[in-house]
Amino acid sequence: MIFEDDDFLEKIHLDALRVLEEVGVKCESAELRQIFENTGLAAYDETNAHIHVLSPLVEQALEMTPKRDKFFIPENSFGVGGTAPFVYDDLTGELVMPTFEHIARIAKIVNDADVVQFMARGVLVPKQEVKVMDTIIEHCDKPIYVATLSEEGISRAKEIHETRGNITVQFSIINSPLNIIETMVDPFLSCVRKGIPTYVSTMPMAGLSGPYSMSGLLTLTHAEALFGITLAQLVNPGVMVVHAGLPSVASIEKKYAVDLGLISHNVANLLMEKVNKRLDIPSVQTACTTSQEHPNKISEEEAIRGYAMMKQYGFHQMRHAFGFLKELVSFSIAKLERHIQLCQETGPEPCSETVEFDPEGFEVIARNSSNPDYMRDEHTLKNTGKAFLN
C-alpha cells in the first residue's frame, strides 16, 4: 500500500531537500536573505533572486522543531478549518456575506460535536481579526487556528496563547511555485518571534502551479513547507510550527479550477501527512472536501470516501472536512451539521488507488523554478489523462 511505502515517502523528502538546495526560493526580502546567509548554510543568487538552502540546515531545523506529540491537537483529528468568503444560504441557495452570528453558530456546533477536534473561523469577516478571535473562543473551547496580519491581531493571538492556549496562527508565506510573499514576511516574523504556534501553509495546484504528477506535486509542496519551517526555527529555535502543505489538483476539464472532490486530492494530502509522520513533525492537510456548489448526494459521497480513507490509514489533522463547498468559496452550516453525522457514521475502508514515483518530478520543478508555467509544460501535457483521474 502506497501510504506505507517507506521508499516512496523517503524519495519525496529527499527530492524536496534537493529543490531547496538546487532550485531555491525566490525572495526579495533583505531580512530573510540575511537570516539564511548568517548560518553559512545558505546562499543568495543575485541573478534570479533565489535563496538556496543546503540540506544540513533544513535537517537541523527539523531536529529543533517540536515533535508531533508536543502539539496540542491529537492524532486523527478532523477540523472545520479554512475561510470561505461567503455563507451558502441553505434555504435560498444564495451566497451571502458572513457575519459574526455565522461565526458564533459554527463555533457552537463545533464545540458540541465530538468528531470535530479543532476549528478556524470558517467564514471571512474582513478587517475584524480581534473580534473574530474573541467570538470563536467565546463559543468554542476546542483548539483553534486563526489568520492575522496586523500587530493588533498578532498581539491578541499572543494573549490567547498565554492564557487560554490551544491557538495556532496560519501563514501562507509562499505563493506557489517557490515565491516568497513579501507582504507576509513581517507578520510571519513577528508571530514566530513572539513564540505563537504557527501553521506554515502552502497550496500548489498540479497542472497550474505544480507538477502534474502525484510525487512531483508532493515534492514541491513539501519543499515549500520545509522552507517555512526552517525559517521559523532560525528566527526562534524551538518554536512550535506545523507543516501545512496542502497539495491540490487543477482540473483541466474545468478551466484549471481546483477540484477538491477527487479521490486523488485525498490521496495526495494523506501521502503528504505520511511524509511528515516519518519526520515526526506536526502536520495539517486538507481532505474530505467536495467539488459541488451545493450540498447534495455527490458531496456526501465525496466526503464519505475521504472519511473512510482517513480512518483506515490514520493521520494527524485534516481540515476543510465539513461545511465547505466547491473551491472553498462558500460554507454551508447545514452541510457542516450533516457531515458531522456522516463522519460519525463512516467506518474505515481501504483505498485501492496506486501511485508510482515520477522520476521526472524534480526536473520539471527545476525547469519551472519560481514561474507558474506548468499549464504549458510538456510534463503536464503528456500526463493529461494519465494522472489524477479520480
C-alpha positions in Angstrom: 0.0 0.0 0.0 1.4 3.4 -1.1 0.6 5.0 2.3 3.1 2.6 3.9 5.7 2.7 1.2 8.7 4.0 3.0 10.9 4.2 -0.1 8.3 6.4 -1.9 7.9 8.7 1.1 11.7 9.0 1.5 12.1 9.9 -2.1 9.6 12.8 -1.7 11.6 14.1 1.3 15.0 13.8 -0.4 13.7 15.5 -3.6 12.2 18.3 -1.6 15.6 18.9 0.1 17.2 18.9 -3.4 14.6 21.5 -4.6 15.6 23.9 -1.7 19.3 23.3 -2.4 19.5 23.4 -6.2 16.4 25.4 -7.3 15.9 27.6 -4.3 13.1 30.0 -3.3 12.6 33.4 -4.9 12.9 36.1 -2.2 13.3 39.9 -2.4 13.4 40.4 1.4 16.8 41.5 2.5 16.0 40.4 6.1 15.2 36.9 5.1 18.3 36.7 3.0 20.4 37.8 6.0 18.7 35.3 8.3 19.6 32.4 6.0 23.1 33.7 4.9 24.2 34.2 8.5 24.0 30.4 9.0 26.7 29.7 6.5 24.5 27.0 5.0 22.5 29.1 2.6 23.4 31.4 -0.3 21.6 34.1 -2.3 21.8 34.1 -6.1 21.5 37.7 -7.3 20.9 36.7 -10.9 17.5 35.2 -10.1 16.9 36.4 -6.5 16.7 32.9 -5.2 17.8 31.7 -1.8 19.4 28.3 -1.9 19.2 26.3 1.3 21.6 23.4 2.0 20.1 20.2 3.2 22.0 20.1 6.5 20.3 23.4 7.5 16.9 22.0 6.9 17.8 18.9 8.8 19.0 21.0 11.7 15.7 22.9 11.7 13.7 19.6 11.7 15.7 18.5 14.8 14.8 21.7 16.6 11.1 21.6 15.6 8.9 20.3 18.5 7.8 16.8 17.6 4.3 15.7 16.9 3.4 14.6 20.4 4.1 18.1 21.7 1.4 19.6 19.6 -2.0 20.1 21.4 -4.2 18.6 18.7 -4.1 14.8 18.9 -3.7 12.2 16.1 -6.7 11.5 13.8 -8.4 15.0 14.3 -10.9 16.3 11.8 -11.5 20.1 11.8 -13.6 22.8 10.2 -10.6 24.8 9.1 -10.4 27.3 6.3 -12.1 30.6 5.5 -14.9 31.0 2.9 -15.7 34.4 1.6 -19.4 33.6 1.5 -22.0 31.7 3.5 -24.3 29.4 1.5 -27.9 30.2 2.5 -29.3 26.7 3.0 -32.9 28.0 2.5 -32.4 30.0 -0.7 -29.2 28.6 -2.2 -27.8 32.2 -2.4 -24.4 33.3 -1.3 -24.5 35.9 1.5 -21.9 37.9 3.3 -20.7 36.3 6.6 -21.5 37.8 9.9 -20.3 37.3 13.5 -23.6 35.4 14.1 -22.5 32.9 11.5 -19.1 32.5 13.2 -20.7 32.1 16.6 -23.1 29.4 15.2 -20.2 27.5 13.6 -18.2 27.7 16.8 -21.1 26.4 18.9 -21.7 23.4 16.6 -18.0 22.6 16.6 -17.9 22.8 20.4 -20.8 20.3 20.7 -19.5 17.8 18.1 -17.2 15.0 19.4 -15.9 14.2 15.9 -14.7 17.8 15.3 -11.4 18.4 17.2 -10.4 21.9 16.0 -11.7 24.9 14.0 -10.8 28.0 12.2 -13.3 30.8 11.6 -14.9 29.0 8.7 -16.0 32.2 7.1 -14.4 35.6 6.4 -15.5 38.8 8.2 -12.9 41.3 6.7 -10.7 43.5 8.9 -12.1 42.2 12.2 -9.2 39.9 13.3 -9.5 40.5 17.0 -13.3 40.3 17.2 -13.3 37.1 15.1 -10.9 35.5 17.6 -12.9 36.7 20.6 -16.1 35.4 19.0 -14.6 32.0 18.4 -13.2 31.5 21.9 -16.4 32.8 23.5 -18.3 29.9 21.9 -15.7 27.1 21.4 -13.4 25.6 24.0 -11.5 23.4 21.5 -8.2 24.2 19.7 -8.5 26.9 17.1 -6.4 28.4 14.4 -6.6 32.0 13.1 -5.3 34.2 10.3 -3.9 37.6 11.4 -1.6 40.1 9.8 -1.9 43.2 11.9 0.1 43.8 15.1 -3.1 44.2 17.0 -4.3 40.8 15.8 -0.9 39.1 16.5 -0.8 40.7 20.0 -4.3 39.3 20.7 -3.2 35.9 19.4 -0.3 36.0 21.8 -2.6 36.9 24.7 -4.8 33.9 23.9 -1.8 31.7 23.6 -0.5 32.7 27.0 -3.9 32.5 28.8 -6.3 30.1 27.0 -3.7 28.3 24.9 -4.7 25.9 22.0 -4.3 28.5 19.3 -2.2 28.4 16.1 -1.8 31.3 13.6 -1.8 30.3 9.9 0.6 32.0 7.4 0.9 31.4 3.7 4.4 32.9 3.2 5.0 31.2 -0.2 3.0 31.7 -3.3 3.5 28.5 -5.4 5.7 27.8 -7.0 8.6 28.9 -4.7 7.9 32.6 -4.4 8.0 34.4 -1.0 5.0 36.7 -0.5 6.8 39.8 0.6 3.8 41.3 2.5 3.7 38.2 4.7 7.3 38.4 5.8 6.9 41.0 8.6 3.8 39.5 10.3 5.2 36.0 10.0 8.5 37.0 11.7 6.5 38.9 14.3 4.4 35.9 15.2 7.3 33.5 15.3 9.4 35.8 17.4 6.5 36.1 19.9 6.5 32.3 20.2 3.0 31.7 19.0 2.4 28.3 17.4 2.3 28.7 13.6 1.0 26.8 10.6 3.2 27.2 7.5 0.7 26.8 4.7 1.2 26.3 1.0 -1.1 25.0 -1.7 0.4 24.2 -5.1 -2.0 23.1 -7.7 -1.0 20.3 -10.0 -1.0 21.4 -13.6 -1.1 25.1 -12.8 1.5 26.0 -10.1 2.9 22.5 -9.5 3.9 19.3 -11.4 1.1 17.2 -12.9 2.1 14.0 -11.1 1.5 12.9 -7.6 5.1 12.6 -6.4 6.1 15.8 -8.2 3.3 17.7 -6.6 4.1 16.4 -3.1 7.8 17.2 -3.6 7.0 20.9 -4.4 4.5 21.1 -1.5 7.0 19.6 0.9 9.8 21.8 -0.2 7.8 25.0 0.3 6.6 24.0 3.8 10.1 22.9 4.8 11.4 26.4 3.8 8.9 28.0 6.2 9.7 25.5 9.0 13.4 26.2 8.6 12.9 29.9 8.6 10.8 29.7 11.8 13.5 27.7 13.6 16.2 30.1 12.6 14.2 33.0 14.0 13.1 31.3 17.2 14.6 27.9 17.8 12.2 25.5 19.3 9.0 27.4 18.4 6.0 25.2 17.6 5.5 25.1 13.9 3.2 22.9 11.8 3.7 21.6 8.3 0.5 22.8 6.5 1.3 21.7 3.0 -2.0 21.3 1.1 -1.4 19.6 -2.3 -4.3 20.3 -4.7 -5.2 19.5 -8.3 -6.2 21.9 -11.1 -9.0 20.4 -13.1 -8.0 20.7 -16.8 -11.6 20.0 -17.8 -12.9 22.8 -15.6 -10.6 25.6 -16.8 -7.9 24.7 -14.3 -10.1 25.4 -11.2 -9.1 23.5 -8.1 -11.1 20.2 -7.8 -11.5 19.2 -4.2 -13.8 16.3 -4.8 -11.2 14.0 -6.3 -10.1 10.8 -4.6 -6.6 11.9 -5.8 -7.0 15.0 -3.6 -7.5 12.9 -0.5 -4.6 10.6 -1.5 -2.2 13.5 -2.1 -3.0 15.0 1.3 -2.8 11.7 3.1 0.6 11.0 1.5 1.8 14.4 2.5 0.8 13.6 6.0 2.7 10.3 5.9 5.9 12.1 4.7 5.5 14.3 7.8 4.8 11.4 10.1 8.2 9.8 9.1 9.8 13.1 10.3 7.6 13.1 13.5 6.5 16.7 12.9 3.0 18.2 13.4 1.0 18.1 10.2 -2.3 19.5 8.9 -3.7 18.9 5.5 -7.0 19.2 3.6 -9.4 16.3 2.9 -13.0 15.0 2.8 -13.9 18.0 0.6 -16.2 18.4 -2.4 -16.5 19.5 -6.0 -20.1 20.5 -5.6 -21.6 24.0 -5.4 -24.5 22.8 -3.3 -24.9 20.2 -0.6 -26.2 17.1 -2.3 -25.8 13.3 -2.7 -22.5 13.7 -4.6 -21.0 16.0 -1.9 -21.9 13.4 0.7 -20.4 10.5 -1.3 -17.2 12.5 -1.8 -16.9 13.2 1.9 -17.6 9.6 2.9 -14.8 8.4 0.7 -12.5 10.8 2.4 -13.6 9.9 6.0 -13.2 6.2 5.2 -9.7 6.6 3.8 -8.5 8.8 6.7 -9.9 6.4 9.3 -8.3 3.4 7.6 -4.8 4.8 7.4 -4.6 7.4 10.2 -3.5 11.0 10.1 -2.7 13.9 12.3 -5.1 16.8 11.3 -7.4 17.2 8.3 -9.2 20.5 7.8 -11.9 21.7 5.4 -13.6 18.4 6.3 -17.2 19.6 6.9 -19.0 22.7 5.8 -17.1 23.9 2.8 -18.4 23.7 -0.8 -16.8 23.9 -4.2 -13.3 25.6 -4.3 -13.8 26.7 -0.6 -15.8 29.7 -1.9 -18.8 29.2 0.4 -19.7 27.5 3.7 -22.9 25.7 4.4 -23.9 25.3 8.0 -26.4 22.6 7.1 -23.6 20.7 5.4 -21.5 21.2 8.5 -24.2 19.5 10.6 -24.9 16.8 8.1 -21.3 15.9 7.5 -20.6 15.7 11.2 -23.2 13.0 11.3 -21.7 11.3 8.2 -18.2 11.3 9.8 -19.6 9.7 12.9 -21.3 7.0 10.9 -18.5 6.2 8.4 -16.0 3.4 9.2 -12.6 2.8 7.8 -12.2 1.4 4.3 -9.1 0.6 2.3 -8.2 2.7 -0.7 -7.4 0.9 -4.0 -5.5 3.8 -5.6 -2.0 3.1 -6.8 0.7 5.7 -7.2 4.1 5.4 -8.9 7.1 7.7 -8.2 7.7 10.1 -11.1 11.4 10.2 -11.9 10.8 13.5 -13.8 9.3 15.3 -10.8 12.4 17.1 -9.7 13.4 18.0 -13.3 10.0 19.7 -14.0 10.3 21.7 -10.7 13.8 22.8 -11.7 12.7 23.7 -15.2 9.8 25.9 -14.0 11.6 27.2 -10.9 9.6 30.1 -9.4 7.5 30.5 -12.6 3.9 29.2 -12.7 4.3 27.7 -16.2 3.1 24.2 -15.5 0.0 24.6 -17.7 2.2 24.8 -20.8 4.9 22.4 -19.6 5.4 19.2 -21.7 5.3 17.2 -18.5 1.7 18.3 -17.8 0.7 17.8 -21.4 1.9 14.2 -21.6 0.4 13.3 -18.2 -3.0 14.7 -19.0 -5.5 11.8 -19.0 -3.0 9.7 -17.0 -2.7 11.4 -13.6 -5.3 12.5 -11.1 -8.1 10.7 -12.9 -10.4 10.1 -9.9 
